[in-house]
Amino acid sequence: MIDARLNEYTPRDPNPNVPFSPEEIARDAALCREAGAAIVHYHARDPETGAPSSDAALYADAARRIRAACDAIVMPTLGANTVTDLDARIGHIEAMAKDEATRADLVPLDLASLSLAIWQPGQPAVAGDDLVYHNSVGTLKTLAARTRAAGAAPMAAIWNVGSLRLLEAFVETGVLPRRMLVELFTTEGGLIAGHPGTIAGLQALVDFVPARADCLWAAACYGANALPLVEHAIARGGHVAIGLGDYAYPELAGGRPTNADVVAAVVALARRHGREVATPDEARAMLGLGD
């Protein structure tokens, strides 16, 4: 399975192909689906400025347009984890659920509370003084319940080994379903909150994916070229979460690739290792969506 991470909060300075408007998001989603993605993940952005937006209408418009353009699994984000108000975090998902054409299929839950420290070797100070992901156990229980009540399946976003231990506890106690997509995030580009974006950093997470949960794990890297990790994941039976939302990929397509170009690079790696990529319907069956 390939999850195309379309835009996150990423500006267009490093790559002008990052989609902002619902029209651009849907067009990008369709091209990624054609290239081989099964899932598309997006953040609502102001169509003109690209500023992050929590506007439920923008989220719904993008979802409706994606579904009109292709059959990809739709995964909008929750509100920023630096926001502590639960209604602000998940209100747009619940609003989207009122119409089957806009309902989310998957919703990401970050299973960690973290200081989002930003630092590069040689810098005189650590930045991110006030940046904190707020995800208490109680918050996550509530978000999981409201996600499922909105007709969506949770996706577990994993930041460290503690996230995986919490995942096991939530699966065993029924907070999260036993079968689910789990994305293992490593971080580079100055964000030092996660495991390093190296094979060793990824494998340290893979080693602790709970055996008693029916997890399908995917490799992801924010802030650096994830393709070396992708190849490692593919060779070990894993899946992939990747896109311009995480990194500009100047190594591809003359320096300014589209998200579809990035997906195509993953497909080429998968075929080199004898693995075909899943269609959206195959991914739905693997994840038990609609069961």
C-alpha positions in Angstrom: 0.0 0.0 0.0 1.2 3.5 -0.8 -0.2 6.5 1.2 0.4 9.7 -0.8 1.0 12.5 1.8 0.1 15.4 -0.4 0.8 18.6 1.5 0.9 18.7 5.3 1.9 22.3 6.3 4.6 22.5 3.7 5.1 25.7 1.8 5.8 25.9 -2.0 9.2 27.5 -1.6 11.1 24.2 -2.1 8.7 22.8 -4.6 5.8 24.7 -6.3 3.8 21.4 -6.9 2.5 21.2 -3.3 -1.3 21.4 -3.6 -3.3 23.9 -1.6 -6.9 24.3 -2.9 -9.5 21.5 -2.9 -9.2 21.4 -6.7 -5.5 21.0 -6.6 -5.7 18.4 -3.9 -8.2 16.4 -5.8 -6.2 16.6 -9.1 -3.1 15.5 -7.2 -5.0 12.7 -5.6 -6.2 11.4 -8.9 -2.7 11.5 -10.5 -1.3 9.7 -7.4 -4.0 7.0 -7.7 -3.1 6.6 -11.4 0.6 6.3 -10.5 -0.1 3.6 -7.8 -1.2 5.1 -4.6 -4.1 3.5 -2.7 -4.5 6.2 0.0 -4.3 10.0 -0.1 -3.7 12.1 3.0 -4.2 15.8 3.0 -4.5 18.9 5.1 -6.9 21.7 4.3 -5.0 24.8 3.2 -6.1 28.4 2.3 -6.4 28.2 -1.5 -4.6 31.5 -2.0 -2.0 31.7 0.7 -1.5 28.0 1.6 -2.0 28.8 5.3 -3.2 25.8 7.4 -7.0 25.8 7.7 -9.4 24.0 10.0 -12.4 25.0 7.7 -14.7 21.9 7.5 -16.0 23.2 4.2 -12.5 23.0 2.7 -12.0 19.5 4.0 -15.3 18.4 2.7 -14.9 20.0 -0.7 -11.5 18.3 -1.1 -13.0 14.9 -0.1 -15.9 15.3 -2.5 -13.7 16.2 -5.4 -11.3 13.3 -4.7 -14.1 10.9 -4.7 -15.4 12.4 -8.0 -12.0 12.0 -9.5 -10.8 8.6 -8.3 -11.4 5.7 -5.9 -8.5 6.4 -3.5 -9.0 5.9 0.2 -9.5 9.4 1.7 -7.5 10.3 4.9 -7.8 13.9 6.0 -5.8 15.0 9.0 -7.1 15.8 12.5 -6.6 19.3 13.7 -3.0 20.2 14.7 -1.9 18.3 17.8 -0.6 21.6 19.2 -4.4 22.4 19.6 -5.8 21.1 22.8 -9.5 21.7 22.2 -11.1 18.3 21.1 -13.8 19.9 19.0 -11.2 21.9 17.1 -9.2 18.7 16.6 -12.0 16.5 15.2 -15.0 18.7 14.5 -14.3 18.8 10.7 -14.2 15.0 10.6 -17.6 14.8 12.2 -19.0 17.4 9.9 -17.7 15.5 6.9 -19.4 12.3 8.1 -22.9 13.9 7.5 -22.5 13.2 3.8 -21.3 9.9 2.5 -19.6 11.7 -0.4 -17.3 13.6 2.0 -16.9 11.1 4.9 -13.3 10.2 5.8 -12.2 6.6 5.4 -9.1 6.9 7.6 -8.2 9.4 10.3 -4.6 9.6 11.8 -4.1 9.5 15.5 -0.6 10.4 16.8 0.1 8.1 19.7 2.5 10.3 21.5 2.9 13.6 23.4 6.1 15.3 22.3 8.2 18.4 22.5 8.7 19.4 18.9 12.4 20.4 19.2 14.1 21.8 16.1 17.8 21.8 15.8 20.6 21.2 13.3 24.3 20.5 14.2 26.1 23.9 14.5 23.0 25.9 15.4 23.6 27.9 18.6 20.1 27.2 20.1 17.3 24.7 20.0 14.1 26.1 18.5 10.5 25.1 19.0 10.1 26.6 22.5 6.3 26.4 22.6 5.7 23.5 20.1 4.2 20.5 21.9 2.0 17.7 20.6 -0.7 17.2 23.2 -2.0 13.6 23.2 -2.9 12.4 26.6 -4.3 8.9 27.1 -7.7 10.4 27.7 -7.5 12.6 24.6 -6.6 9.7 22.4 -9.4 7.5 23.8 -11.9 10.2 23.0 -10.5 10.9 19.5 -10.5 7.2 18.7 -14.1 6.8 19.9 -15.3 9.9 17.9 -13.4 8.8 14.8 -15.1 5.4 14.8 -18.5 7.1 15.6 -17.9 9.2 12.4 -17.7 6.1 10.3 -13.9 6.3 9.9 -11.1 3.9 10.9 -8.2 5.2 13.0 -4.7 5.1 11.6 -1.9 5.0 14.2 0.9 7.5 13.6 3.9 6.2 15.6 6.7 8.4 16.8 8.7 6.2 19.1 8.8 2.8 20.8 6.5 4.2 23.6 3.9 4.9 20.9 4.0 1.2 19.9 3.6 0.1 23.5 0.6 2.3 23.8 -0.7 0.9 20.5 -0.6 -2.6 21.9 -2.4 -1.5 25.1 -5.1 0.3 23.1 -5.6 -2.7 20.8 -5.8 -5.1 23.8 -8.3 -3.0 25.6 -10.5 -2.2 22.6 -9.7 1.5 22.2 -8.3 0.7 18.7 -9.2 -2.1 16.3 -6.9 -5.1 16.1 -6.5 -4.7 12.3 -5.2 -1.3 11.3 -2.7 0.8 9.3 0.3 1.9 11.4 2.7 4.5 10.0 6.2 4.5 11.5 7.5 8.1 11.4 11.2 9.1 11.4 12.2 12.7 11.3 15.0 14.8 9.8 15.5 18.3 8.4 16.0 19.7 11.9 13.0 18.1 13.5 14.6 15.9 16.2 11.4 14.7 17.9 11.3 11.3 16.2 13.7 8.5 15.5 16.4 9.5 12.9 15.5 8.9 9.3 17.9 6.0 8.9 17.4 2.3 8.4 18.5 1.8 12.0 16.0 4.4 13.2 13.2 2.8 11.2 14.1 -0.8 12.1 14.1 0.1 15.8 10.4 0.9 15.4 9.7 -2.1 13.2 11.2 -4.4 15.9 8.5 -3.2 18.4 5.4 -3.4 16.2 3.2 -5.5 18.5 2.9 -9.1 17.3 -0.5 -9.5 18.9 -2.1 -6.7 16.9 -2.9 -7.3 13.2 -1.0 -4.2 12.0 0.1 -3.3 8.5 3.1 -1.0 9.1 4.3 1.7 6.7 7.6 3.6 6.6 7.5 7.4 6.6 10.1 10.1 7.0 9.5 13.8 7.5 12.3 16.2 6.4 14.4 13.9 4.2 14.4 11.6 1.2 12.5 8.5 2.4 13.3 6.3 -0.6 16.2 4.4 1.1 13.8 3.7 4.0 11.1 2.8 1.5 13.3 0.2 -0.1 14.1 -1.3 3.3 10.4 -1.4 4.2 9.4 -3.0 0.9 12.0 -5.7 1.2 10.6 -6.6 4.6 7.0 -6.7 3.7 6.1 -3.2 4.8 4.1 -0.4 3.2 4.9 3.2 2.4 3.7 6.7 3.4 5.4 9.4 1.3 4.9 12.7 -0.5 5.7 16.4 -1.0 4.1 17.1 2.4 7.2 15.6 4.0 10.0 16.5 1.6 10.5 18.3 -1.7 12.3 15.4 -3.4 14.8 17.5 -5.6 16.4 14.2 -6.5 13.5 13.3 -8.7 12.0 14.6 -12.0 14.6 17.4 -12.6 14.3 18.8 -9.1 10.6 19.6 -9.1 8.6 16.4 -9.0 4.8 16.1 -8.4 3.4 13.8 -5.8 2.6 11.4 -8.6 6.3 11.3 -9.6 7.2 10.4 -6.0 4.6 7.6 -6.0 6.0 6.3 -9.3 9.4 6.1 -7.8 8.0 3.9 -5.0 6.2 1.7 -7.5 9.5 1.2 -9.4 11.2 0.2 -6.1 8.4 -2.2 -5.3 8.6 -3.9 -8.6 12.3 -4.2 -8.3 11.6 -6.3 -5.2 8.9 -8.4 -6.8 6.0 -6.7 -5.1 3.0 -5.2 -6.8 1.3 -2.2 -5.3 -2.2 -2.5 -3.8 -5.2 -0.9 -5.5 -7.6 1.1 -3.3 -10.0 -1.9 -3.2 -7.3 -4.3 -2.3 -6.1 -1.9 0.5 -9.7 -1.6 1.8 -9.8 -5.4 2.0 -6.4 -5.5 3.7 -7.5 -2.9 6.3 -11.0 -4.3 6.8 -12.6 -1.0 5.8 -16.3 -1.5 5.4 -16.4 -4.7 7.5 
